[in-house]
Amino acid sequence: MKRIVYTVGIVIVFITLYTFHINETVRNQDRPVIQHDIPEELLTIQEEKPKEEGVAETAEGGNGTKSYKEYVMEVTAYDLSYASCGKYPDHPEYAVTASGKKIGTDIFEEEGIIAAPKNFPFGTKIEIEDWGTGTVWDRGGAIKYYEKTGMYRLDIFIADSQKVKEWGKRVLKVKVFDEGEKPNE
């Protein structure tokens, strides 16, 4: 008898979860699609996603001497807080980027630390409108190409938590320089 009651209970739980999942899926389909108010001139420079994961196509830019690809990207910011990184200062991997470099020891904020998708190898130089130039040393779960927006997302390191909040999420012009190339200095 106990086995039957137990089995019926499990079936009821699964039916409840499945019903919740179906209802949630239907509810999400009714939500409006959010349109970004991106100026037309920014949309015109956005190029297609590279054909292969991990391979960035290039185009001549600037005065023809520096090779880079220009994008429009969502740019967010992060710091070393638990909310941003999920680690406390006593954690052995605290402040260690995906490249293995440690913020504040091997690399510093003023050098421009950027988390970028795997399409952009560690060491890639990137120039970000309204921020400056930095180097890709980190990755992140939300740092990827978004099919829905047609944009990559970058995350820039800012040590000050208040400035991270003020930065928010911005849609900006970005120049990704070829390996070995550096922006005009």
C-alpha positions as CSV (number, residue, x, y, z in Angstrom):
1,M,0.0,0.0,0.0
2,K,2.8,2.4,0.9
3,R,4.4,1.8,-2.5
4,I,1.2,2.7,-4.3
5,V,0.8,5.9,-2.3
6,Y,4.4,6.8,-3.0
7,T,4.1,6.1,-6.7
8,V,0.9,8.1,-7.0
9,G,2.6,11.0,-5.1
10,I,5.5,11.0,-7.6
11,V,3.1,10.9,-10.6
12,I,1.2,13.9,-9.1
13,V,4.4,15.8,-8.7
14,F,5.5,15.1,-12.3
15,I,2.1,16.1,-13.7
16,T,2.2,19.3,-11.6
17,L,5.7,20.2,-12.9
18,Y,4.8,19.4,-16.5
19,T,1.6,21.5,-16.3
20,F,3.6,24.4,-14.8
21,H,6.2,24.1,-17.6
22,I,3.5,24.1,-20.3
23,N,1.7,27.1,-18.7
24,E,5.0,29.0,-18.4
25,T,5.8,28.3,-22.0
26,V,2.4,29.6,-23.2
27,R,2.7,32.7,-20.9
28,N,6.2,33.5,-22.4
29,Q,4.9,33.3,-25.9
30,D,2.4,36.1,-25.1
31,R,5.2,38.5,-24.0
32,P,5.9,41.3,-26.5
33,V,9.2,41.4,-28.3
34,I,11.4,44.3,-27.0
35,Q,12.7,46.4,-29.8
36,H,16.0,48.2,-29.2
37,D,16.2,51.8,-30.1
38,I,19.4,51.6,-32.0
39,P,20.3,54.5,-34.3
40,E,20.3,53.5,-38.0
41,E,23.9,54.5,-38.5
42,L,25.0,51.9,-35.8
43,L,22.9,49.2,-37.4
44,T,24.5,49.7,-40.8
45,I,28.0,48.8,-39.6
46,Q,26.9,45.6,-37.9
47,E,28.3,42.6,-39.9
48,E,27.1,39.0,-39.9
49,K,28.3,36.6,-37.3
50,P,31.5,34.9,-38.3
51,K,30.8,31.7,-40.2
52,E,32.8,29.4,-37.9
53,E,33.0,29.6,-34.1
54,G,36.3,31.0,-33.0
55,V,37.1,32.6,-36.3
56,A,36.8,36.4,-36.7
57,E,36.7,37.8,-40.2
58,T,38.7,41.0,-40.9
59,A,38.2,44.2,-42.8
60,E,40.5,47.1,-43.4
61,G,39.7,50.0,-41.3
62,G,41.0,53.4,-40.2
63,N,43.7,54.7,-42.5
64,G,44.3,51.3,-44.1
65,T,47.3,50.4,-42.0
66,K,45.5,48.8,-39.1
67,S,43.3,45.8,-39.8
68,Y,40.2,45.4,-37.7
69,K,36.5,44.4,-37.9
70,E,33.9,46.9,-36.8
71,Y,30.9,45.8,-34.9
72,V,28.0,47.1,-32.8
73,M,28.0,45.3,-29.5
74,E,26.2,45.3,-26.2
75,V,28.8,46.3,-23.6
76,T,28.2,45.6,-19.9
77,A,30.6,46.0,-17.0
78,Y,31.7,43.8,-14.1
79,D,33.8,44.1,-10.9
80,L,35.2,41.7,-8.4
81,S,32.1,41.6,-6.2
82,Y,30.3,38.4,-5.4
83,A,27.3,39.6,-7.5
84,S,29.5,39.9,-10.6
85,C,31.9,37.0,-10.2
86,G,30.3,34.6,-7.8
87,K,33.4,34.4,-5.6
88,Y,34.5,35.9,-2.3
89,P,38.1,37.2,-1.7
90,D,39.0,34.0,0.3
91,H,38.2,31.8,-2.7
92,P,41.4,30.5,-4.5
93,E,40.1,31.6,-7.9
94,Y,39.0,35.1,-6.8
95,A,40.1,37.7,-9.3
96,V,41.5,35.0,-11.7
97,T,40.3,35.5,-15.2
98,A,39.5,32.7,-17.7
99,S,43.0,33.3,-19.2
100,G,44.6,32.5,-15.9
101,K,45.8,36.1,-15.3
102,K,44.9,37.6,-11.9
103,I,43.4,41.0,-11.8
104,G,45.5,43.3,-9.7
105,T,48.6,41.1,-9.9
106,D,49.1,40.2,-13.6
107,I,46.7,42.6,-15.3
108,F,45.3,45.9,-14.1
109,E,42.1,47.9,-14.7
110,E,43.9,50.8,-16.4
111,E,45.2,48.4,-19.0
112,G,41.6,47.6,-20.0
113,I,40.4,44.1,-19.1
114,I,37.7,42.7,-21.4
115,A,35.6,39.6,-21.2
116,A,34.7,38.5,-24.7
117,P,33.2,35.4,-26.4
118,K,35.5,32.6,-27.5
119,N,35.5,34.0,-31.1
120,F,38.0,36.6,-29.8
121,P,41.1,34.9,-28.5
122,F,42.9,36.0,-25.3
123,G,45.2,38.9,-26.1
124,T,42.9,40.4,-28.8
125,K,42.9,44.2,-28.7
126,I,39.5,45.8,-28.7
127,E,38.6,49.5,-28.9
128,I,35.2,50.4,-27.4
129,E,33.5,53.7,-28.1
130,D,33.1,55.8,-24.9
131,W,35.5,53.6,-22.9
132,G,38.8,53.1,-24.7
133,T,41.0,50.2,-25.6
134,G,41.6,47.0,-23.8
135,T,42.6,43.4,-24.1
136,V,40.5,40.2,-24.0
137,W,41.6,38.3,-20.8
138,D,38.3,36.9,-19.6
139,R,35.1,35.0,-20.6
140,G,31.7,34.8,-19.0
141,G,28.4,32.8,-19.2
142,A,26.5,35.7,-20.7
143,I,29.3,36.9,-22.9
144,K,28.4,35.5,-26.2
145,Y,26.7,36.1,-29.6
146,Y,22.9,36.7,-29.2
147,E,20.9,35.6,-32.3
148,K,17.9,37.6,-31.1
149,T,19.8,40.9,-31.2
150,G,22.4,40.0,-33.8
151,M,25.1,41.3,-31.5
152,Y,28.0,40.0,-29.4
153,R,28.2,41.0,-25.7
154,L,31.4,42.2,-24.1
155,D,32.0,42.8,-20.4
156,I,34.5,45.4,-19.3
157,F,36.2,45.4,-15.9
158,I,35.6,48.4,-13.7
159,A,36.9,48.1,-10.1
160,D,34.3,50.5,-8.6
161,S,30.9,48.8,-8.0
162,Q,29.0,52.1,-8.3
163,K,30.6,52.8,-11.7
164,V,29.6,49.3,-12.8
165,K,26.0,50.1,-11.9
166,E,26.2,53.4,-13.7
167,W,27.6,51.8,-16.8
168,G,24.6,49.4,-17.1
169,K,24.3,47.9,-20.6
170,R,25.2,50.0,-23.6
171,V,25.1,49.4,-27.4
172,L,28.3,50.8,-28.8
173,K,30.6,50.7,-31.8
174,V,33.5,48.4,-31.3
175,K,36.7,47.7,-33.3
176,V,38.3,44.3,-32.9
177,F,41.9,44.4,-34.1
178,D,43.6,41.5,-35.9
179,E,46.1,39.4,-33.9
180,G,49.3,41.4,-33.7
181,E,47.7,44.7,-34.7
182,K,47.2,47.4,-32.2
183,P,44.9,50.5,-32.4
184,N,46.5,53.8,-33.3
185,E,48.2,55.2,-30.2
